[in-house]
Amino acid sequence: MPAPNQASLDFLLSRRSRPAKTLSAPTPTRDDLLPLLTAAARTPDHGKLEPWRFVVIESGAMPRLAQAVEAQARSAGLDDAAIDKARSQFDQGHLAVAVIEVQKPSEKVPPIEQTYSAGAVCLALLNAALASGWGANWLTGFAAHNRPFLRETLSLADHESLAGFIHIATETKVPPERPRPAIEEITTWLSA
């Protein structure tokens, strides 16, 4: 029988993202953040391509990103409610890590596998932050898919996209548990 790491399993069975709007200062320092980024970079990466990178958005940059996303949302014709929603993660944010998917040419690793790896980095970073005692949340939204915003604020190249913004700060309240999938309803067993 394998030797279980029960503490890790218990964490995974009870992990819960913290709504970004409930996060507050203080945030991780650069020294606090480096082990979290290191843990995230241990994500499965077929072909060792490292099809992702990080952009750390500190509190001083949040107002600039809020203004930039509002300008792009207005250009796209979004209504006021949608504009407020697009701005909110930056208006309320204290620190976020943008996980950038970097598509790399490969004969062995198709683009979709690189996308999966970037998504796995997001979850690994989220879990590392939560395991370290921080509150954390993975957000996307309008900003994550608007090319002009991504080029202007995060300097994304044409072969790059955003996998997610991982907001990390101090949690101010524990969220209630939410319904989880019924495993027996979403699982199929194949046997001989």
C-alpha positions in Angstrom: 0.0 0.0 0.0 1.2 3.5 -0.7 2.1 5.8 2.2 -0.6 8.5 2.2 0.0 12.2 2.9 -3.2 12.6 4.8 -2.7 16.3 5.5 -2.4 17.1 1.8 -5.4 14.9 1.0 -7.5 16.6 3.7 -6.5 20.0 2.3 -7.5 19.0 -1.2 -10.8 17.5 0.0 -11.7 20.8 1.9 -10.1 23.5 -0.2 -12.2 26.5 -1.0 -11.4 29.5 -3.0 -12.0 32.8 -1.3 -14.1 35.4 -3.2 -11.7 38.1 -4.5 -14.0 40.8 -3.1 -13.5 39.5 0.4 -9.7 39.7 0.2 -7.8 42.5 1.9 -4.3 43.8 2.7 -1.8 42.6 3.6 -0.7 40.7 0.6 2.3 38.3 0.2 5.6 40.0 -0.1 7.9 39.1 -3.0 9.7 36.7 -0.7 6.3 35.1 0.3 5.3 34.9 -3.3 8.4 33.1 -4.6 7.7 29.7 -3.0 4.1 29.9 -4.3 5.3 30.6 -7.9 7.8 27.8 -7.5 5.1 25.4 -6.5 2.9 26.5 -9.4 5.8 25.9 -11.8 6.0 22.3 -10.8 2.9 21.7 -12.8 2.8 18.8 -15.3 4.4 20.1 -18.5 4.5 17.6 -21.3 7.7 18.1 -23.3 9.2 20.5 -20.6 8.1 23.5 -22.8 7.1 25.8 -19.9 4.2 27.1 -21.9 3.4 29.8 -19.3 4.9 32.7 -17.4 3.9 35.0 -14.6 3.1 38.7 -14.3 2.7 39.9 -10.7 0.3 42.8 -10.5 1.0 44.7 -7.3 -1.5 47.1 -5.6 0.1 50.2 -7.2 -0.8 48.9 -10.7 -4.4 48.0 -9.9 -5.9 51.5 -10.6 -4.1 51.7 -14.0 -5.5 48.3 -15.0 -9.0 49.3 -13.8 -8.9 52.4 -16.0 -7.6 50.4 -18.9 -10.2 47.7 -18.7 -12.9 50.3 -18.4 -11.7 52.0 -21.6 -11.6 48.7 -23.5 -15.1 47.7 -22.2 -16.5 51.1 -23.3 -14.9 50.6 -26.7 -16.5 47.2 -26.9 -19.9 48.7 -26.2 -20.5 47.0 -22.8 -23.2 48.5 -20.6 -22.4 50.2 -17.3 -23.1 47.1 -15.2 -20.7 45.0 -17.3 -18.1 47.8 -17.2 -18.3 47.9 -13.4 -18.0 44.1 -13.3 -14.9 44.2 -15.6 -13.3 46.9 -13.4 -14.2 45.3 -10.0 -11.3 42.8 -9.8 -8.8 45.6 -10.2 -10.7 48.2 -8.1 -10.9 45.7 -5.3 -7.7 43.9 -5.9 -4.6 44.1 -3.8 -2.2 41.6 -5.6 -2.8 39.3 -8.5 -0.6 37.0 -10.5 -1.5 36.9 -14.2 -0.8 33.4 -15.5 0.1 33.8 -19.2 -0.2 30.9 -21.5 2.8 31.0 -23.9 2.1 28.7 -26.9 5.4 27.2 -28.1 6.0 25.4 -31.4 6.3 21.6 -30.8 5.9 18.5 -33.0 5.2 16.4 -29.9 3.0 18.7 -27.7 -0.2 20.0 -29.3 -1.5 23.4 -28.4 -4.3 22.0 -26.3 -1.9 20.3 -24.0 0.0 23.6 -23.5 -3.4 25.2 -22.6 -4.1 22.4 -20.1 -0.7 23.0 -18.5 -1.3 26.7 -18.1 -4.7 26.0 -16.5 -3.0 23.5 -14.2 -0.5 26.3 -13.2 -3.5 28.5 -12.2 -4.9 25.8 -9.9 -1.5 24.9 -8.5 -0.8 28.6 -7.7 -4.3 28.9 -6.2 -3.8 25.8 -4.0 -0.3 26.9 -3.0 -1.6 30.3 -1.8 -4.5 28.7 0.1 -2.2 26.0 1.7 0.1 28.9 2.8 -2.8 30.5 4.7 -3.6 33.3 2.2 -7.0 33.8 0.7 -7.0 33.3 -3.1 -9.3 33.3 -6.1 -8.9 32.5 -9.8 -10.7 35.1 -12.0 -11.0 35.7 -15.7 -13.8 37.8 -17.2 -13.8 40.5 -19.9 -10.2 41.5 -19.1 -8.9 38.0 -19.6 -10.2 37.8 -23.2 -9.8 41.3 -24.5 -6.7 41.4 -26.7 -6.2 45.2 -26.7 -6.3 45.2 -22.8 -3.9 42.3 -22.6 -1.4 43.9 -25.1 -1.6 47.3 -23.4 -1.4 46.3 -19.8 0.5 43.0 -19.7 2.5 43.3 -22.9 1.2 40.0 -24.3 2.5 38.8 -27.6 0.3 37.4 -30.3 1.2 33.8 -29.3 0.2 34.5 -25.7 -3.1 34.5 -23.9 -4.3 34.8 -20.3 -5.1 31.6 -18.4 -6.3 33.6 -15.3 -5.7 36.2 -12.7 -4.9 34.6 -9.3 -5.8 37.1 -6.6 -3.9 36.5 -3.4 -4.3 38.5 -0.2 -5.6 38.1 3.4 -9.0 36.6 3.7 -11.5 38.6 5.7 -14.1 35.9 6.1 -14.5 32.2 5.4 -17.0 31.6 2.7 -19.8 29.1 3.2 -19.4 25.7 1.6 -21.1 25.4 -1.8 -22.7 22.4 -3.4 -20.2 20.0 -4.9 -20.6 17.5 -7.7 -22.2 14.1 -6.9 -19.2 11.9 -7.8 -21.3 8.9 -8.5 -23.3 10.9 -11.1 -20.2 12.1 -13.0 -18.1 8.9 -12.9 -18.0 6.0 -15.2 -16.0 2.9 -14.3 -14.6 0.8 -17.1 -13.5 -2.8 -16.3 -12.6 -5.9 -18.1 
